[in-house]
Amino acid sequence: MPDFVDPYIDPATGLLRNKVGATTQADLDAREAELTAIAAVELAARPVKITADLRQLTAIHQHLFQDVYDWAGALRTVDIRKGGVPGAEFFMAKSRLESAAGFVFQELADDNVLVGPGKTARTRTPLDSDVFTHKLAHHFDQLNYLHPFREGNGRTQRIFWSQIAGQAGYDLGWRGITGAANDQASREAMETQDLDGLREKFRAIVKPIGATK
């Protein structure tokens, strides 16, 4: 709507309100990248608890962005769509975020959080790689459509899915895919329900833990 004022934007700079004093997009991007990279290393050393739900996702976001935005870990209060992409569809409406998240994470729980059969971690057998990849693409698409935060959804989701995959016996080599390719596959899945791009992406980066790269 033409009169809409985004409460996350600083009217003086046109940037997301931030805690680092950035007044240009380049400065904000650089400071955000620096601080979230440090936070990601900390999360790798001391991961948040795997609960496979919104608590885990918000805890990751809060830690990643706590030094950049004062709303780190909080669900967005505005409707958003992929920036800079003409005709892009909106992500999940803000009014439905919590109820939709409940459905998304319940579906993941019903799929045993992608963990294979077995009563304990020691006896558990990972899912077949193709089965795991197929299921991961579906659940990734469902969670991506939520896009529950005003900024930082992609980085948060990568850590979330790396944790989920690790518990299931797989590594996700995110460096093996570019941001542009990831965005294209995610958009196709969201807008056309065609998950082939996501499945191809995950086939390229999913490896059993301990496998030779």
KOLVEX-453574 format. One line per 4 residues: their letters; for each residue x, y, z of C-alpha. Coordinates in steps of 0.001 Angstrom, whole numbers, plus 524288, in hexadecimal, padded with zeros to 5 digits. Last residue first. Example, Ala and Ser with C-alpha at 12.3 -4.5 7.8 and 13.67 -1.06 7.14 Angstrom:
SA) 83566,7FBDC,81BE4  8300C,7EE6C,81E78
// end
This chain:
KTAG) 885C8,776BE,800D4  888AC,769A8,8070F  87D17,76551,80F57  87DC4,7673B,81E1A
IPKV) 86FCF,76C1D,81F48  86847,767A8,8134D  86885,77233,808CC  85DDE,77B87,80425
IARF) 86329,786CB,7FBED  860B3,7831A,7EDC0  85492,77AE0,7F021  84F7F,78668,7F806
KERL) 84FEE,78FA3,7EC83  849DF,785BE,7E347  83ECA,78398,7ECEE  83CCD,79239,7EE3C
GDLD) 83C37,793FC,7DF8D  832D1,7889F,7DDEF  82994,78DFF,7E852  81F97,793AD,7DEE0
QTEM) 814AE,7991F,7E76B  8139F,7A458,7DD99  81598,7B063,7E629  81C60,7AAD6,7F211
AERS) 8245F,7A05F,7EB54  82863,7A942,7E038  82C3C,7B3C5,7EA10  83486,7AA64,7F208
AQDN) 83BA6,7A54D,7E608  83E67,7B323,7E14B  842CA,7B7EC,7EEA8  84BFE,7AC60,7F081
AAGT) 851DB,7AE3F,7E312  85400,7BCB7,7E5B9  859F7,7BA19,7F318  863A9,7B0B2,7ED20
IGRW) 86447,7A245,7F07A  86FAA,799CD,7F4F7  8727E,7A2B5,80067  86652,79D24,806D6
GLDY) 86CA9,78FE7,808F2  861C6,78983,810C7  866A6,77E42,81928  85E32,77255,81BCF
GAQG) 85B86,768C5,826DA  84DB2,76CD1,82AD9  85270,7752B,8363A  85BB6,77BC2,82CCB
AIQS) 85095,77E55,8234F  8486B,78531,82DBC  853FB,78D74,831FB  85786,790E0,82403
WFIR) 84931,793E5,8219C  848E2,79DF9,82C87  855FF,7A3CC,8289E  8516D,7A593,81A9E
QTRG) 84446,7AAB4,81F42  84A6C,7B5A7,82710  85314,7B9D4,81BD1  84781,7BA26,81289
NGER) 83E31,7C115,81BBF  84748,7CC59,81EF8  83DCF,7D7BC,81DAC  82FEE,7DAE1,821F5
FPHL) 82EB1,7CD73,8280E  82488,7C2B9,82630  827CD,7BEE3,8182E  81C25,7B5A1,818E8
YNLQ) 81DC9,7B11B,80AD8  82B8B,7AC9D,80E1D  82631,7A34B,81854  81D7B,79C1E,80EB3
DFHH) 827EC,79C0C,8041D  8320F,79675,80D69  82856,78C0B,81194  8263E,78762,803AD
ALKH) 83483,7881B,7FF98  8388F,780CC,80BE6  82F17,775B2,80901  83493,7736D,7FB68
TFVD) 842A3,7749D,80015  84059,76AFC,80B35  839DB,76137,80220  844F1,7626B,7F84D
SDLP) 84F2D,760D7,80305  8488D,754EC,80914  84462,75880,816C9  84E8D,75759,82169
TRTR) 84E91,74AEF,829A7  84D20,74CF6,83852  853EA,7435F,8414A  85CFA,74CF1,8482C
ATKG) 85360,75864,847B4  8495B,74FCF,84E7C  83CC3,748D2,84ADA  83F96,7473F,83C6A
PGVL) 8395C,74B91,82FB2  83E52,75767,82822  83DBA,7658F,82C88  8374D,76F4D,82355
VNDD) 830FF,77668,82EE4  828C9,76A03,83122  82081,76D77,8252D  81527,77088,82E58
ALEQ) 81E6C,779F5,83536  820E7,780FE,8284F  8123F,781DE,825F0  81098,7873B,833A5
FVFG) 81B21,7913E,8307A  81401,79664,8249C  80690,7963F,82B10  80B15,79D9F,83718
AASE) 81270,7A71F,82E67  805A6,7A9FD,82757  7FEF8,7AD48,83439  80A34,7B607,8385B
LRSK) 80BBD,7BD0B,82B69  7FD66,7BF1C,82829  7FBFF,7CDAA,82AD1  8093A,7D066,8249B
AMFF) 80478,7CB11,8178C  80D3C,7C032,8126A  8168A,7C4E9,807CB  81216,7CE6E,7FD72
EAGP) 81358,7CAF5,7EF25  81E26,7D07D,7E6B2  8195F,7D892,7DB37  82648,7DF7D,7D928
VGGK) 83117,7D9E7,7E1DB  8387E,7E492,7E920  8343A,7E034,7F688  82E08,7D2E1,7F88A
RIDV) 820EA,7D58A,7FEEA  81CE9,7DB3B,80BF2  8110D,7DD2C,814BD  813DD,7E4DD,82113
TRLA) 814CE,7E155,82F87  82055,7D816,82E30  8227B,7CD86,83851  82CA5,7D104,84286
GAWD) 839E2,7CA53,843BC  84193,7D69A,840B0  838BB,7E288,84222  843A4,7EB2F,84789
YVDQ) 84B5D,7E915,83B23  85A07,7E79D,838F2  86027,7E1FB,84541  85500,7D86F,847A5
FLHQ) 854EF,7D3EE,83978  85A61,7C623,839CB  8569F,7C332,847D9  8488F,7C798,84641
HIAT) 84726,7C0C0,83937  84BC2,7B3D1,83EE0  842C8,7B4FF,84AAB  83773,7B891,841A3
LQRL) 83958,7AC24,839AD  83ACB,7A345,84573  82EB5,7A8A9,84C09  8270E,7A808,83F45
DATI) 8286F,79944,83EC6  83224,78E4C,83CF0  835D0,78E81,84B6A  84466,78DA0,84934
KVPR) 84AB9,79559,85438  8530C,7A0A7,84F8F  86082,79D02,84AD9  86CBD,7A064,852B0
AALE) 8789E,79F17,849CF  87106,7A081,83D25  868D5,7AB26,84369  8751A,7B2C0,846F5
VAAI) 87A03,7B191,838FA  86CCB,7B68C,83445  86DBE,7C225,83D8E  87ADE,7C60F,837E5
ATLE) 87563,7C52B,82A1A  8695E,7CCC2,82E93  871EE,7D7E8,83343  87A15,7D91F,826F6
AERA) 86EE4,7D777,81D58  86695,7E164,824AC  871C9,7EB18,82521  87451,7E9BF,8168B
DLDA) 86607,7EA39,81281  8637A,7F5F6,81B41  86F35,7FD3B,815B7  86B47,7FA42,807B6
QTTA) 85D37,7FE3B,80A7F  861A7,80B6A,80F9F  85F24,811D7,81CD8  863C9,806D5,825AD
GVKN) 8636D,80A0E,83434  865BB,7FC05,83871  858E4,7FA0F,83FB0  8503C,7FA4C,833B4
RLLG) 843A5,7FFE6,82E6F  84275,7FA2B,820D3  846EC,8044D,8171C  84022,81011,81104
TAPD) 84A03,818B2,81800  841D0,822D6,81F32  83531,81B07,81E07  83B3E,80FAC,825AB
IYPD) 83420,803B0,82092  82EBD,7F8F9,8295F  821FE,8003C,82B74  81EF9,7FF3A,81CDD
VFDP) 815E5,80A87,819CA  80A87,8070C,810E7  803CC,812D2,80A9A  80549,80D70,7FCB7
M) 80000,80000,80000
// end
